[in-house]
Amino acid sequence: MSEHQSGSGERLQDLNHHADEFKLRHLNQLFADDTQRFEHLSHQFNQIVLDYSKQRINSQVLNALLEFAQTKQLNTQIEMLFSENKINYTEQRAAMHWALRLPQHSQKFPELSQLVHTQLERMYALVNKIHAGQYRGCTGEVIQDVVNIGVGGSDLGPVMVSHALSDYKVKTAKPLNVHFVSTMDGSQLSALLHQLRPETTLFIISSKSFGTIDTLSNAQTVRQWLEKSLGNKACILKSHFIGISTKPEKMTEWGIAPDNQFLLWDWVGGRYSLWSCIGLPIALNIGIDGFKQLLAGAHAIDEHFQQASFEKNLPVLMGMLGIWNNNFLNIQTHAVLPYDGRLKYFAAYLQQLEMESNGKSIQRNEEKVSLDTCPIIWGEVGPNAQHAFYQLLHQGTHSVSCDFIAPVQRYNANQFTYAENAEALIEQHHLALSNCLAQSRLLAFGNQALNPDELSSLPVYKQYAGNQPSTTILLEELSPYSLGMLIALYEHKVFVQSVIWNINPFDQWGVEKGKDIANQLLPILNRTEHDLASLDASTQGLIRILLSQQES
């Protein structure tokens, strides 16, 4: 047994001893034991405050967690991440999403930086052209609608960021609307095409492999829609389609003009790709300066993650708190609760980021994991969730850890959009903040958060056990820069946890085979094949019903 393995085993044993104790300890007691608990268990970096004082830990547990991370060689693994090493070992690729937000003239990685910024500058030129009303369709009319066709990381990231930064939408020469289509069933596309004019619509086909059937089926449908209306196939392909992929040859084969192709690299996973030209819809919404600020915020966290000591390192702290909850307190579900409607899609984005990355059961040595991996990630905008599932959080039987997220500032009276109603809107923001703080307080302290006079007369079904752990993340305001920081914070939290679990967070083999099986069933549903004998009884029965119903 190596020294690291021996140390890891000892720290694991220590943490198990702490867990036995803390399963019986309440947050009420932890706060009573340390009157400066908030000062001891919160940190600020740049525009982010991380308060983890409502987590079920104390300084001894925190130290044991950080020592455990040391025995897993987390420092060395962070260095490996920020290198060109092929740490995505199952696919023999590097994982360099951090390179997408390198400064333009990075001294440490000059060639990598130049590679990335060559594509970004091409993207910025296109954005400027569209914003200026100089990009025109086949008939010479100005493009006024852009539709992003993608799925997974080619959709979730751009949708989430575009919605989150809706306050930063830029003015353009003519009104520009950006839309998103992802579902393979055509439902989103069908509803959207009724609203659009072919002459003024541009489509972005975002697909890392340029082979994703969901995306290509939607792309083929809009191609037919354009051809039916405009007729000129060559002009349509040249003027109404942009492609973003690692496969230029496939984009060319499909018909996208080389000048309208933007390149990705196989060292960028789809769920880590919004910082690249996959972010074209984001740049169209918030402008080039806004997109650069998004990158800058993420880069600030990249630097912090590499340089800060573990006890002040926000991604390390978040990652190890998640390890404590999941592996030692047996809390295997985690809710993300932003108190800002602009972050409506943040939980959905994190579901892919965390569960596709760390939903693994095989270690790097190809043995089964020894610790449970990624918890179930879910969530909703907090004010809406209060009227939906907070009942379970407060009085249900499940232990759930939570992240509360809120901006400190909102509705700047100097912004013309809000000037007339600033006072009323600021009061509404304070209402959201008060609910954010109240809910985390009640989840933590239960009955002790209630008025003692009120508690004495409460029946048991109106009482609260508390002791549900949570972290509160405050942003100075929700801006391109702070959102970039927030997203990168969660990216690196995911990496920290992958190191502890000894898994590869950069592949996703579990999503591949289901799509292969679907391709085997499709010819049967299309009636070009008829052999059901190799299928299980359930699938055979369901296919027969589908085929018979289609005939009637």
C-alpha positions in Angstrom: 0.0 0.0 0.0 1.4 3.4 -1.0 1.8 6.3 1.5 -1.0 8.1 -0.3 -3.3 5.1 -0.1 -2.4 4.6 3.6 -3.1 8.3 4.4 -6.3 8.2 2.4 -7.5 5.2 4.4 -6.7 6.9 7.7 -8.5 10.1 6.7 -11.5 8.0 5.5 -11.6 6.3 8.9 -11.4 9.7 10.6 -14.3 11.1 8.5 -16.4 8.0 9.2 -15.9 8.6 12.9 -16.9 12.2 12.5 -20.0 11.2 10.5 -21.1 8.8 13.3 -21.0 11.8 15.6 -22.6 14.4 13.2 -25.5 12.2 12.3 -26.7 12.9 15.8 -25.7 16.6 16.0 -28.0 19.4 15.0 -27.1 22.7 13.4 -28.7 24.5 16.3 -26.0 23.0 18.5 -23.2 23.7 16.0 -24.1 27.4 16.0 -24.4 27.5 19.8 -20.9 26.0 20.0 -19.3 28.7 17.8 -20.6 32.2 18.1 -18.3 33.3 15.1 -19.4 30.4 13.0 -20.3 32.5 10.0 -16.9 34.2 10.1 -15.1 30.9 10.3 -17.2 29.1 7.6 -17.7 31.7 4.8 -15.4 33.2 2.2 -15.5 35.9 -0.4 -13.6 35.8 -3.6 -14.0 38.7 -6.1 -17.7 39.0 -6.7 -18.8 35.8 -4.9 -19.6 35.1 -1.3 -19.8 31.5 -0.2 -21.5 30.9 3.1 -21.3 27.3 4.2 -21.9 27.8 7.9 -25.3 26.0 7.6 -23.5 22.9 6.5 -23.3 20.1 9.1 -19.6 20.5 9.8 -17.2 22.1 12.2 -13.6 23.1 11.8 -12.4 19.6 12.7 -14.6 18.0 10.0 -13.5 20.6 7.4 -9.8 20.0 8.2 -10.3 16.3 7.9 -12.1 16.8 4.5 -9.3 18.9 3.2 -6.7 16.5 4.4 -8.6 13.7 2.7 -8.4 15.8 -0.6 -4.6 16.0 -0.1 -4.3 12.3 0.2 -6.1 12.0 -3.1 -3.4 14.2 -4.6 -5.9 16.9 -5.6 -3.2 19.5 -6.0 -1.4 17.3 -8.6 -4.7 16.5 -10.3 -5.5 20.2 -10.6 -2.1 20.8 -12.2 -2.9 17.9 -14.6 -6.3 19.5 -15.5 -4.6 22.8 -16.5 -2.2 21.1 -18.9 -2.4 19.5 -22.3 -2.2 16.0 -20.8 -4.9 13.5 -21.9 -6.7 13.2 -18.6 -9.8 12.0 -20.4 -8.1 8.7 -20.6 -11.0 6.6 -22.0 -11.1 8.8 -25.1 -7.4 9.6 -25.1 -8.1 13.3 -25.0 -7.2 16.4 -23.0 -9.9 18.2 -21.1 -9.1 21.9 -21.8 -12.4 23.8 -21.5 -10.4 26.3 -19.4 -8.4 27.1 -22.5 -11.5 28.6 -24.1 -11.3 31.5 -21.7 -7.6 32.1 -21.8 -6.6 35.8 -22.4 -5.9 36.5 -26.0 -2.2 36.7 -25.5 -1.6 34.0 -22.9 2.1 33.7 -22.1 1.7 30.2 -20.6 -0.2 28.7 -23.5 0.4 31.0 -26.5 -0.4 28.5 -29.2 -3.5 27.3 -27.5 -4.7 30.8 -26.9 -4.1 31.7 -30.6 -6.0 28.6 -31.7 -9.0 29.6 -29.6 -9.0 33.3 -30.4 -8.8 32.7 -34.1 -12.2 31.1 -34.0 -13.6 33.6 -31.5 -12.5 36.5 -33.6 -14.3 35.0 -36.6 -17.4 34.6 -34.4 -17.2 38.2 -33.2 -17.0 39.4 -36.9 -20.2 37.5 -37.7 -21.9 38.9 -34.6 -20.9 42.4 -35.6 -22.2 41.8 -39.1 -25.6 40.5 -37.9 -26.0 43.3 -35.3 -25.2 45.9 -37.9 -28.0 44.6 -40.1 -25.4 43.7 -42.8 -26.0 39.9 -42.9 -28.7 39.2 -45.4 -30.6 36.1 -46.6 -31.2 34.9 -50.1 -33.7 37.6 -51.0 -31.5 40.4 -49.7 -33.5 41.0 -46.6 -31.8 41.5 -43.2 -31.7 38.6 -40.8 -34.0 39.3 -37.9 -34.4 35.8 -36.3 -31.6 33.3 -35.4 -32.5 29.8 -34.5 -29.9 27.7 -32.6 -30.4 24.0 -33.3 -28.6 21.8 -30.8 -29.1 19.4 -27.9 -27.3 18.7 -24.6 -24.3 21.0 -24.2 -25.0 22.7 -27.5 -28.4 23.8 -26.1 -28.5 23.8 -22.3 -25.5 26.2 -21.9 -26.6 28.8 -24.5 -30.2 28.7 -23.3 -29.3 29.1 -19.7 -26.8 31.9 -20.2 -29.0 33.8 -22.7 -31.9 33.7 -20.2 -29.8 34.6 -17.2 -28.3 37.6 -19.0 -31.5 38.9 -20.5 -30.9 42.3 -18.9 -27.8 42.6 -21.0 -29.4 42.1 -24.4 -27.8 44.5 -26.8 -29.5 46.9 -29.2 -29.1 46.1 -32.8 -29.7 48.0 -36.1 -33.0 46.0 -36.5 -34.7 43.9 -33.8 -33.0 40.5 -33.5 -34.6 37.5 -31.8 -32.7 34.4 -30.9 -34.6 31.1 -30.5 -33.6 27.6 -29.4 -34.7 24.2 -30.7 -33.5 20.9 -29.2 -36.2 18.3 -29.0 -36.1 15.5 -31.7 -39.8 15.1 -31.8 -40.2 18.4 -33.8 -42.6 20.0 -31.3 -40.5 23.1 -30.6 -39.6 23.5 -34.3 -43.2 23.1 -35.5 -44.5 25.9 -33.2 -41.5 28.1 -34.1 -41.6 27.9 -37.9 -45.2 29.2 -37.9 -43.8 32.5 -36.4 -40.8 33.0 -38.7 -40.2 34.2 -42.2 -37.8 32.1 -44.2 -36.3 35.2 -45.9 -35.1 36.7 -42.6 -34.2 33.6 -40.6 -30.7 32.2 -40.0 -30.1 28.7 -38.5 -27.1 27.7 -36.4 -26.5 23.9 -36.4 -24.5 23.2 -33.3 -23.2 19.6 -33.0 -19.8 18.6 -31.8 -19.8 15.4 -33.8 -22.2 16.7 -36.5 -23.8 13.3 -36.3 -26.4 13.8 -33.5 -29.7 12.6 -34.9 -31.7 14.9 -32.8 -30.0 18.0 -34.2 -29.6 16.8 -37.8 -33.3 15.8 -38.0 -34.3 19.3 -37.0 -31.8 20.8 -39.4 -33.1 18.7 -42.3 -36.7 19.9 -41.6 -35.7 23.5 -41.6 -33.7 23.0 -44.8 -36.8 21.6 -46.5 -38.9 24.5 -45.1 -36.5 27.0 -46.6 -36.3 25.2 -49.9 -40.1 25.0 -50.2 -40.4 28.8 -49.7 -37.2 30.2 -51.3 -36.3 27.5 -53.8 -32.6 28.4 -54.4 -30.8 25.5 -52.7 -27.3 26.9 -53.2 -28.2 30.3 -51.8 -30.0 28.8 -48.9 -27.1 26.8 -47.8 -24.7 29.8 -48.2 -26.9 32.4 -46.5 -29.2 30.7 -44.0 -27.0 28.2 -42.2 -24.1 28.4 -39.8 -22.3 25.2 -38.6 -20.4 24.7 -35.3 -18.6 21.4 -35.0 -15.3 19.5 -34.6 -16.0 18.0 -38.1 -15.6 20.5 -40.9 -15.7 17.6 -43.5 -19.2 16.7 -42.2 -20.4 20.3 -42.3 -19.2 20.6 -45.8 -20.9 17.4 -46.9 -24.1 18.6 -45.4 -23.8 21.7 -47.5 -22.6 24.5 -45.1 -20.2 26.9 -46.7 -16.7 26.9 -45.3 -16.9 30.6 -44.4 -19.9 29.8 -42.3 -18.2 27.0 -40.4 -16.8 27.5 -36.8 -14.5 24.9 -35.3 -14.5 23.1 -32.0 -11.8 20.7 -30.7 -12.2 17.2 -29.3 -10.6 18.4 -26.0 -13.8 20.2 -25.2 -16.7 18.2 -23.9 -20.2 19.3 -25.0 -21.3 20.3 -21.5 -18.1 22.4 -21.1 -18.5 24.1 -24.5 -20.6 27.3 -24.0 -17.3 29.3 -23.8 -16.5 28.4 -27.4 -18.3 29.3 -30.7 -21.1 27.1 -29.3 -21.8 30.4 -27.4 -22.6 32.2 -30.6 -26.3 32.6 -29.6 -25.0 34.1 -26.3 -22.8 36.6 -28.1 -25.7 37.5 -30.4 -27.8 38.2 -27.3 -25.4 40.0 -25.0 -22.9 41.3 -27.5 -19.1 40.8 -27.9 -18.1 42.8 -24.8 -20.6 40.9 -22.7 -19.3 37.6 -24.0 -15.7 38.6 -23.2 -16.8 39.5 -19.7 -18.4 36.0 -19.4 -15.0 34.5 -20.3 -13.1 36.8 -18.0 -15.3 35.8 -15.0 -14.7 32.1 -15.7 -10.9 32.7 -16.1 -10.8 34.4 -12.7 -12.2 31.3 -11.1 -9.7 29.2 -13.2 -6.8 31.2 -11.6 -8.4 31.1 -8.1 -8.8 27.3 -8.4 -5.1 26.8 -9.2 -3.7 29.3 -6.8 -5.8 29.5 -3.6 -5.1 27.3 -0.6 -7.7 24.6 -0.1 -9.2 26.3 3.0 -10.0 29.4 0.9 -10.5 27.7 -2.4 -14.2 28.0 -3.4 -14.5 25.0 -5.8 -12.5 22.8 -3.4 -14.7 23.8 -0.5 -17.9 23.2 -2.5 -16.6 19.9 -3.8 -15.6 18.5 -0.4 -18.8 19.7 1.3 -20.7 17.7 -1.4 -18.4 14.7 -0.6 -19.2 15.0 3.1 -23.0 15.1 2.5 -23.1 12.4 -0.1 -20.5 9.9 1.3 -20.6 10.4 5.0 -24.0 11.9 5.9 -25.8 9.8 3.3 -27.5 12.7 1.7 -27.9 11.7 -1.9 -30.0 14.4 -3.4 -29.0 18.0 -3.9 -31.3 20.9 -4.8 -30.2 24.1 -6.6 -32.4 27.0 -5.6 -31.7 30.4 -7.3 -33.7 33.3 -6.0 -33.7 35.2 -9.3 -36.0 34.3 -12.2 -33.2 34.9 -14.7 -31.6 31.7 -13.4 -34.6 29.6 -14.4 -32.5 27.2 -16.4 -29.5 27.0 -14.1 -30.6 23.8 -12.3 -31.2 22.1 -15.7 -27.8 23.1 -16.9 -26.2 21.7 -13.7 -28.0 18.4 -14.1 -26.0 17.7 -17.3 -22.8 19.2 -16.0 -22.8 17.2 -12.7 -24.7 14.0 -13.5 -23.3 13.4 -17.0 -19.8 14.1 -15.6 -19.9 12.2 -12.4 -22.7 9.7 -12.8 -20.1 6.9 -13.0 -19.5 3.6 -11.1 -16.1 2.5 -12.5 -12.9 4.0 -11.2 -9.8 4.9 -13.3 -8.4 1.5 -12.4 -11.5 -0.2 -13.9 -12.7 -1.4 -10.5 -16.1 -0.5 -9.0 -16.1 2.7 -7.0 -15.7 2.4 -3.3 -17.8 5.5 -2.5 -21.2 6.5 -4.0 -20.7 9.1 -6.7 -22.8 12.0 -7.9 -26.0 12.7 -6.0 -29.3 13.5 -7.9 -29.2 17.1 -8.9 -32.5 19.0 -9.2 -34.0 22.4 -8.5 -36.1 25.3 -9.6 -36.2 29.1 -9.1 -36.7 29.4 -5.3 -39.8 31.6 -5.2 -41.7 29.1 -7.4 -40.2 26.1 -5.6 -41.5 27.4 -2.3 -45.0 26.7 -3.6 -44.1 23.3 -5.0 -41.6 21.0 -3.3 -40.4 23.0 -0.2 -43.0 21.0 1.7 -40.8 17.9 1.2 -37.7 19.9 2.2 -39.1 21.1 5.4 -41.3 18.3 6.6 -40.6 15.2 4.5 -38.5 12.2 5.3 -35.6 12.8 3.0 -32.4 14.5 3.9 -31.6 17.0 1.1 -28.7 19.4 0.7 -29.3 22.7 -1.0 -27.5 25.6 -2.7 -29.3 29.0 -2.4 -28.1 31.5 -5.0 -29.0 35.2 -5.1 -27.6 38.5 -6.4 -27.1 41.3 -3.9 -28.0 44.1 -6.3 -30.9 44.1 -8.8 -32.8 46.7 -10.7 -30.2 49.5 -11.0 -32.2 52.7 -11.1 -29.6 54.1 -13.6 -30.6 51.5 -16.2 -33.3 53.0 -18.4 -35.2 49.7 -18.5 -36.0 50.0 -14.8 -35.9 53.8 -14.2 -39.6 54.4 -14.0 -40.3 51.4 -11.7 -37.0 51.1 -9.9 -38.3 51.6 -6.4 -41.1 49.0 -6.6 -38.9 46.5 -8.3 -36.1 46.9 -5.7 -38.7 46.2 -3.1 -39.6 43.0 -4.9 -35.9 42.1 -5.0 -35.8 42.5 -1.3 -38.8 40.3 -0.9 -37.0 37.6 -2.9 -33.8 38.0 -0.7 -35.8 37.8 2.5 -37.4 34.6 1.4 -34.0 33.2 0.3 -32.6 33.9 3.8 -35.7 32.8 5.6 -36.0 29.4 3.8 -32.3 28.5 4.5 -32.8 29.6 8.1 -35.8 27.4 8.6 -34.3 24.5 6.9 -31.3 24.7 9.1 -32.8 25.5 12.5 -36.3 24.1 12.3 -38.5 25.0 15.3 -35.7 27.2 16.8 -36.2 29.6 13.9 -39.8 30.1 15.1 -41.1 32.6 17.7 -41.1 30.7 21.1 -44.6 32.0 21.9 -45.9 30.6 18.6 -44.1 27.3 19.0 -45.7 26.5 22.4 -49.1 26.2 20.8 -48.2 24.5 17.5 -49.5 21.0 16.9 -46.8 18.5 15.8 -47.8 18.6 12.1 -47.0 22.3 12.0 -43.5 21.9 13.5 -40.1 21.7 11.8 -37.2 19.4 12.4 -34.6 21.5 10.6 -31.0 20.2 10.2 -31.2 20.3 6.4 -27.7 21.5 5.3 -27.3 24.3 2.8 -24.8 26.7 1.2 -25.7 30.2 0.2 -23.9 31.8 -2.7 -24.3 35.6 -3.1 -23.3 37.4 -6.3 -22.7 41.2 -6.2 -25.1 41.2 -9.2 -26.0 38.8 -11.9 -23.7 40.1 -14.7 -21.8 38.4 -17.5 -18.7 38.4 -15.4 -20.3 37.0 -12.2 -22.2 34.4 -14.2 -18.9 33.3 -15.8 -17.5 32.9 -12.3 -20.5 31.0 -11.0 -20.5 28.5 -13.9 -16.8 27.9 -13.7 -17.1 27.4 -9.9 -19.5 24.5 -10.5 -17.3 23.1 -13.3 -14.4 22.9 -10.9 -16.5 21.5 -8.1 -17.4 18.6 -10.4 -13.7 18.0 -11.1 -12.8 18.0 -7.3 -15.4 15.4 -6.6 -14.3 13.3 -9.6 -10.8 13.2 -8.1 -12.1 12.0 -4.7 -14.2 9.3 -6.4 -11.3 8.4 -8.8 -13.5 8.6 -11.9 -13.3 10.2 -15.3 -15.7 13.2 -15.4 -15.0 13.9 -19.1 -16.6 10.9 -20.9 -20.2 9.9 -21.1 -20.4 6.3 -22.4 -23.6 5.8 -20.6 -25.6 8.0 -23.0 -24.3 6.2 -26.2 -25.8 2.8 -26.3 -29.4 3.8 -25.9 -29.1 5.9 -29.0 -27.6 2.9 -30.9 -30.5 0.7 -29.9 -32.9 3.5 -31.0 -31.3 3.3 -34.4 -32.0 -0.4 -34.5 -35.7 0.1 -33.7 -36.3 3.0 -36.0 -36.5 0.9 -39.2 -39.1 -1.3 -37.6 -41.3 1.7 -36.8 -40.7 3.0 -40.3 -41.8 -0.4 -41.6 -38.6 -1.0 -43.6 -37.7 -3.9 -41.3 -40.1 -6.4 -39.7 -38.0 -8.7 -37.5 -39.1 -8.4 -33.8 -37.9 -11.8 -32.7 -34.7 -10.6 -31.2 -36.4 -8.1 -29.0 -37.8 -8.5 -25.5 -41.5 -9.2 -25.0 -42.2 -5.7 -23.6 -40.6 -3.9 -26.6 -42.3 -6.3 -29.0 -45.7 -5.6 -27.5 -45.3 -1.9 -27.5 -44.1 -1.8 -31.1 -47.1 -3.9 -32.2 -49.4 -1.3 -30.5 -47.6 1.6 -32.1 -47.8 0.0 -35.6 -51.4 -1.0 -35.2 -52.4 2.4 -34.0 -50.6 4.1 -36.9 -52.6 1.9 -39.3 -56.0 2.8 -37.9 
